[in-house]
């Protein structure tokens, strides 16, 4: 891989399926040696984009490169990029090791490599087990092992944590970190930022097929830095003193506290002391990146409001505050006499 060339690059990718636009002028880069999260809500175009990167779907316009060239121009693609796009494409009657041997032969690596990758993903004890008996988590591990057969420099993983239990997710995080620590590259998709937050160092966020954000996780955190709520003897004077030091994002709260963004508690305390303001307390707000992600990608799918009473409108009829109205032009109808016989004797609510 040439120095300075992104491991993966998408340039103006657009994909139309009939009149439906799945991806719209999408462009991003995945630097070599990084673990990059590809995040967006379900239906945001993530899988379509990954399939375009790997030459499985032809873009309507735009192009993508792997290690500087289109996927179709790679001489030995399995030795450059390994991919997990679907863990269901496995023959159910094959054993774990037989599945890997078939793909090892297709890639052109010896059978011994099948045993190596099987051990790498923790499936050595299930070598003779039929794929049909695998749990979803085991299938995810087997799909990852298949992607690793060619010892690739780049991994492209679509929702690899699906079906993994907490122990499996912790294992996956450690595996990806170790994989990238030797200069290799990972692009991993998810519809949950929280799922990737502890694993990735960069993130590409998409919504409705378009780019919303790309950059370092630390930069994303900095953009949405936590506020410090300061209780002091003179909030107005403190705000002016902070502004004089270049800390201008300070807002008076209804409860009298000053909400300060962009300065740690020790700095605020030092400025307050120099201004003769007494600080009685300071509370730091925690930033939930998942909420940031939801705010950045909201609005793709809008669900109907659910009444607090738990009643749901029937198709074709609006819900009234008191329940379901009759269809238009139809008077309310009572059940016909005798439609509901009284409960039998001895039944709760029946004759005693």
WOCOR-V504779 format. One record per residue. N is the residue number from 1. RES is the residue in one letter. PHI is phi in degrees with one decimal (NA if undefined). PSI is psi in degrees with one decimal (NA if undefined). D_CENTER is the distance of its C-alpha to the mean C-alpha in Angstrom with 1 decimal. Layout:
<<N:RES:PHI:PSI:D_CENTER> <N:RES:PHI:PSI:D_CENTER>>
This chain:
<<1:X:NA:127.8:28.1> <2:X:-69.0:139.5:29.8> <3:X:-62.7:138.0:29.4> <4:X:84.5:-9.7:27.6> <5:X:-89.1:128.2:25.9> <6:X:-59.4:144.9:22.1> <7:X:-61.7:-39.5:20.8> <8:X:-137.9:138.8:18.9> <9:X:-143.0:132.1:19.7> <10:X:-113.6:132.2:19.0> <11:X:-127.8:109.5:21.8> <12:X:57.7:35.2:22.0> <13:X:-66.9:127.5:20.2> <14:X:-135.5:137.2:21.1> <15:X:-138.9:123.7:21.1> <16:X:-109.6:133.9:23.2> <17:X:-112.6:94.6:23.7> <18:X:66.1:-124.6:27.0> <19:X:-90.2:-2.9:26.6> <20:X:-94.1:127.8:22.8> <21:X:-97.9:108.6:20.9> <22:X:-83.2:-35.8:17.5> <23:X:-136.7:137.5:17.1> <24:X:-130.2:106.0:19.2> <25:X:47.8:50.0:20.5> <26:X:-90.3:129.1:17.4> <27:X:-138.4:135.1:18.1> <28:X:-163.6:166.8:16.5> <29:X:-127.5:147.7:17.6> <30:X:-118.8:106.1:16.4> <31:X:-66.4:149.5:19.2> <32:X:-62.7:136.0:21.0> <33:X:85.8:5.1:20.4> <34:X:-103.8:159.4:16.9> <35:X:-107.9:109.4:13.6> <36:X:-110.0:126.5:11.3> <37:X:-86.6:135.1:7.5> <38:X:-112.8:102.6:6.9> <39:X:-122.0:140.2:4.2> <40:X:-177.9:160.3:5.7> <41:X:-64.3:163.0:7.0> <42:X:-56.1:133.9:8.9> <43:X:86.8:8.4:11.8> <44:X:-82.3:-6.4:10.7> <45:X:100.9:13.0:12.3> <46:X:-66.0:-52.1:9.9> <47:X:-64.9:-39.9:12.1> <48:X:-59.4:-41.7:15.2> <49:X:-64.0:-45.2:14.6> <50:X:-61.8:-38.2:14.2> <51:X:-68.7:-32.2:17.3> <52:X:-68.9:-39.0:19.1> <53:X:-58.5:-36.2:18.5> <54:X:-97.7:12.4:20.1> <55:X:74.0:13.3:22.9> <56:X:-88.5:-20.8:22.1> <57:X:-131.1:133.4:22.0> <58:X:-86.0:124.6:24.4> <59:X:-65.0:147.7:23.2> <60:X:-66.6:-38.1:25.4> <61:X:-155.6:166.1:25.6> <62:X:86.6:178.5:24.3> <63:X:-153.5:167.4:23.8> <64:X:-140.1:151.9:21.7> <65:X:-131.4:148.4:23.0> <66:X:-118.5:120.6:22.3> <67:X:54.7:34.3:24.4> <68:X:92.2:-5.6:26.2> <69:X:-134.4:157.6:27.2> <70:X:-60.3:148.1:26.0> <71:X:-53.6:-40.5:24.8> <72:X:-64.8:-16.7:28.0> <73:X:-95.7:0.0:30.1> <74:X:-72.1:131.2:28.9> <75:X:-67.6:-46.8:31.9> <76:X:-128.5:79.8:30.3> <77:X:-57.9:-36.2:26.6> <78:X:-67.4:-20.8:25.8> <79:X:-89.4:-8.0:27.1> <80:X:-103.2:-47.3:24.9> <81:X:-137.7:133.0:21.5> <82:X:-111.9:142.2:20.2> <83:X:-133.7:144.0:17.5> <84:X:-124.9:104.2:15.8> <85:X:-109.8:-23.1:14.9> <86:X:-160.1:122.2:16.4> <87:X:-87.8:5.7:17.8> <88:X:-94.5:-10.9:20.4> <89:X:-84.0:57.7:22.6> <90:X:-130.2:143.0:25.0> <91:X:-71.6:120.6:28.6> <92:X:-65.4:-23.3:29.0> <93:X:-87.7:-9.4:32.5> <94:X:-82.7:150.6:31.8> <95:X:-80.8:167.6:31.4> <96:X:-54.8:-51.2:28.7> <97:X:-69.3:-35.5:31.0> <98:X:-66.0:-39.5:32.5> <99:X:-57.5:-47.3:29.2> <100:X:-68.4:-34.6:28.6> <101:X:-64.9:-40.2:32.2> <102:X:-59.2:-46.6:31.9> <103:X:-74.2:-30.5:29.0> <104:X:-61.6:-42.3:30.8> <105:X:-64.0:-39.4:33.8> <106:X:-66.3:-36.2:31.9> <107:X:-79.2:-26.8:30.4> <108:X:92.6:34.0:33.8> <109:X:-118.6:155.1:33.3> <110:X:-68.7:160.7:35.6> <111:X:-57.5:-29.8:35.0> <112:X:-58.4:-31.6:34.8> <113:X:-65.0:-33.3:31.4> <114:X:-61.5:-42.1:30.1> <115:X:-66.2:-37.5:31.4> <116:X:-64.3:-49.2:29.8> <117:X:-70.7:-30.4:26.2> <118:X:-62.3:-41.3:26.7> <119:X:-70.0:-35.7:27.7> <120:X:-59.9:-36.0:24.8> <121:X:-98.1:6.9:22.2> <122:X:81.0:27.1:24.5> <123:X:-111.7:13.3:26.0> <124:X:-58.6:-36.9:29.6> <125:X:-73.1:-12.7:30.9> <126:X:-109.4:24.5:29.6> <127:X:-57.4:-40.1:31.2> <128:X:-96.0:2.4:33.6> <129:X:-77.8:138.5:31.3> <130:X:-70.1:142.9:30.8> <131:X:-59.1:-33.0:27.3> <132:X:-60.6:-25.0:28.1> <133:X:-93.5:-1.9:28.1> <134:X:-71.3:143.6:24.8> <135:X:-73.1:168.3:22.1> <136:X:-59.7:-40.0:18.6> <137:X:-63.6:-39.3:17.7> <138:X:-66.2:-37.5:20.9> <139:X:-65.2:-37.4:20.0> <140:X:-62.9:-42.1:16.7> <141:X:-65.2:-40.2:18.9> <142:X:-66.7:-39.0:21.6> <143:X:-62.5:-39.7:19.4> <144:X:-65.5:-42.1:18.4> <145:X:-59.5:-40.7:22.1> <146:X:-61.4:-41.7:23.0> <147:X:-65.8:-25.7:20.9> <148:X:-87.5:-5.1:22.7> <149:X:-56.2:-42.2:26.2> <150:X:-82.2:6.4:27.0> <151:X:52.3:55.3:26.0> <152:X:-74.1:160.0:23.8> <153:X:-86.6:-16.8:23.0> <154:X:-132.4:137.3:19.6> <155:X:-117.1:133.9:16.8> <156:X:-119.6:114.9:14.3> <157:X:-123.7:124.6:12.0> <158:X:-102.4:108.9:10.1> <159:X:51.0:54.5:8.0> <160:X:-71.1:-16.0:10.8> <161:X:-85.3:-6.9:10.2> <162:X:-57.6:126.4:11.1> <163:X:86.7:-5.4:14.5> <164:X:-85.2:138.7:14.8> <165:X:-79.9:173.0:16.6> <166:X:-53.2:-39.1:16.2> <167:X:-64.9:-41.1:18.7> <168:X:-65.6:-37.7:17.0> <169:X:-67.1:-39.8:13.7> <170:X:-63.5:-41.2:16.0> <171:X:-61.7:-43.8:17.8> <172:X:-61.8:-42.3:14.9> <173:X:-59.4:-46.9:14.1> <174:X:-65.4:-38.5:17.9> <175:X:-62.1:-46.7:18.3> <176:X:-65.2:-39.2:15.9> <177:X:-62.3:-44.7:17.5> <178:X:-64.5:-39.0:20.9> <179:X:-62.5:-44.0:20.2> <180:X:-78.3:-20.7:19.4> <181:X:-66.3:-17.9:22.2> <182:X:-102.9:21.4:24.8> <183:X:92.6:6.6:23.6> <184:X:-88.7:171.3:21.4> <185:X:-126.2:142.3:18.1> <186:X:-131.0:131.6:14.6> <187:X:-117.0:116.5:12.0> <188:X:-127.8:128.5:8.9> <189:X:-98.9:156.1:6.2> <190:X:-165.2:157.2:3.1> <191:X:-97.9:4.9:2.9> <192:X:-126.3:116.8:2.9> <193:X:-65.7:-35.9:4.2> <194:X:-60.8:-32.2:7.0> <195:X:-65.0:-29.9:6.4> <196:X:-104.7:-11.7:6.6> <197:X:-54.8:-36.2:9.0> <198:X:-85.3:-6.0:12.0> <199:X:-108.9:-39.0:11.7> <200:X:-95.2:155.8:11.1> <201:X:-110.5:-11.5:13.8> <202:X:-134.8:160.4:12.6> <203:X:-144.7:140.1:9.7> <204:X:-117.3:118.7:9.9> <205:X:-108.7:128.4:8.5> <206:X:-124.5:153.8:9.9> <207:X:-150.3:133.0:11.3> <208:X:53.6:34.0:14.2> <209:X:80.6:3.6:14.3> <210:X:-119.0:155.4:15.1> <211:X:-73.0:132.4:14.1> <212:X:-105.9:-40.5:13.4> <213:X:-160.4:143.0:13.2> <214:X:-142.8:138.2:13.6> <215:X:160.7:-174.1:15.1> <216:X:-71.6:150.6:15.3> <217:X:-61.7:-38.1:13.3> <218:X:-63.9:-36.2:16.8> <219:X:-66.1:-39.5:17.6> <220:X:-63.4:-42.6:14.7> <221:X:-62.7:-40.8:16.0> <222:X:-64.6:-36.3:19.5> <223:X:-63.2:-30.0:18.9> <224:X:-121.4:50.5:18.1> <225:X:-65.3:154.6:20.5> <226:X:-70.0:149.9:21.9> <227:X:-94.1:151.8:25.2> <228:X:-109.8:122.7:28.3> <229:X:-95.3:115.2:30.5> <230:X:-109.4:126.2:34.1> <231:X:-100.4:121.0:37.1> <232:X:-142.1:172.1:40.2> <233:X:-75.9:-23.7:43.8> <234:X:-150.2:83.3:43.4> <235:X:-59.2:-37.1:39.9> <236:X:-64.7:-45.0:41.4> <237:X:-64.5:-38.5:43.2> <238:X:-64.2:-41.1:40.2> <239:X:-62.1:-41.7:38.1> <240:X:-65.7:-40.1:40.9> <241:X:-66.1:-39.6:41.1> <242:X:-65.2:-41.6:37.4> <243:X:-61.6:-36.4:37.6> <244:X:-65.1:-22.7:40.6> <245:X:-96.7:9.2:38.4> <246:X:86.9:6.1:35.8> <247:X:-99.2:91.3:33.4> <248:X:-100.2:-10.8:33.4> <249:X:-89.3:81.0:30.3> <250:X:-134.3:128.1:32.2> <251:X:-130.5:133.6:32.3> <252:X:-75.2:129.3:34.8> <253:X:-94.6:157.6:33.3> <254:X:-57.7:-27.7:35.3> <255:X:-86.6:7.1:36.1> <256:X:93.6:-8.2:37.8> <257:X:-79.3:158.1:35.2> <258:X:-105.0:121.9:34.0> <259:X:-93.1:116.1:30.3> <260:X:-116.0:130.0:29.9> <261:X:-118.1:138.2:27.0> <262:X:98.2:11.2:27.2> <263:X:-147.7:135.9:29.6> <264:X:-75.4:165.7:29.6> <265:X:-57.3:-45.0:31.9> <266:X:-59.3:-38.6:34.7> <267:X:-65.9:-43.5:35.0> <268:X:-61.9:-42.1:35.2> <269:X:-62.0:-40.9:37.8> <270:X:-66.6:-41.5:39.8> <271:X:-65.0:-42.0:39.9> <272:X:-61.3:-43.2:41.0> <273:X:-63.2:-42.0:43.7> <274:X:-67.9:-24.9:45.1> <275:X:-92.5:1.7:45.2> <276:X:74.2:25.0:47.0> <277:X:-103.9:132.2:44.3> <278:X:-88.8:128.9:43.7> <279:X:-99.5:121.7:40.2> <280:X:-91.0:-22.8:40.1> <281:X:-178.0:156.8:36.5> <282:X:-146.2:124.3:33.0> <283:X:-116.9:129.4:29.7> <284:X:-94.2:128.5:26.4> <285:X:-76.7:135.3:23.5> <286:X:-84.1:138.2:20.2> <287:X:-98.6:120.7:17.2> <288:X:-97.9:105.9:14.0> <289:X:-64.0:-24.9:11.2> <290:X:-64.6:-37.6:9.1> <291:X:-68.8:-36.2:12.1> <292:X:-60.5:-45.7:12.2> <293:X:-60.9:-44.4:8.9> <294:X:-62.8:-37.7:10.3> <295:X:-66.9:-35.2:13.5> <296:X:-75.2:-24.3:12.5> <297:X:-118.5:13.5:11.0> <298:X:-70.4:154.4:13.5> <299:X:99.2:-5.7:16.2> <300:X:-66.7:-43.4:14.8> <301:X:-127.6:125.1:16.1> <302:X:-111.6:116.8:18.8> <303:X:-86.5:155.1:20.1> <304:X:-70.2:140.2:23.8> <305:X:-62.1:135.6:24.8> <306:X:-99.4:126.3:25.9> <307:X:-62.6:137.8:29.3> <308:X:-55.5:-22.4:29.5> <309:X:-72.3:-12.3:32.2> <310:X:91.2:3.3:29.8> <311:X:-84.1:140.3:31.6> <312:X:-114.0:138.6:29.8> <313:X:-65.6:146.0:31.6> <314:X:-80.6:150.8:33.1> <315:X:-55.9:129.1:32.3> <316:X:86.4:-3.0:34.7> <317:X:-133.5:129.8:36.0> <318:X:-72.8:151.5:34.9> <319:X:-90.6:133.6:34.8> <320:X:-95.0:160.9:37.7> <321:X:-59.2:-22.5:37.6> <322:X:-104.1:7.7:40.0> <323:X:131.6:-150.2:38.4> <324:X:-96.6:123.4:38.7> <325:X:-79.9:163.5:41.4> <326:X:-70.9:161.0:43.5> <327:X:-57.6:154.4:42.8> <328:X:-55.4:134.2:44.5> <329:X:82.5:0.4:48.2> <330:X:-111.9:128.4:48.4> <331:X:-73.0:157.0:50.1> <332:X:-60.0:139.9:48.7> <333:X:-120.6:137.5:49.9> <334:X:-92.7:156.4:50.9> <335:X:-64.3:144.6:50.8> <336:X:-63.7:150.8:54.1> <337:X:-57.2:136.0:56.7> <338:X:80.5:3.3:56.4> <339:X:-67.4:-32.1:52.8> <340:X:-121.5:101.0:51.6> <341:X:-67.0:153.6:54.3> <342:X:-65.6:152.3:54.7> <343:X:-63.2:152.2:53.1> <344:X:-67.0:160.7:55.6> <345:X:-60.3:139.6:57.8> <346:X:90.9:-18.2:56.2> <347:X:-75.8:142.4:52.7> <348:X:-54.8:125.2:50.9> <349:X:92.9:-8.6:51.9> <350:X:-97.4:-176.5:54.7> <351:X:-62.7:144.5:58.5> <352:X:-113.6:NA:59.6>>
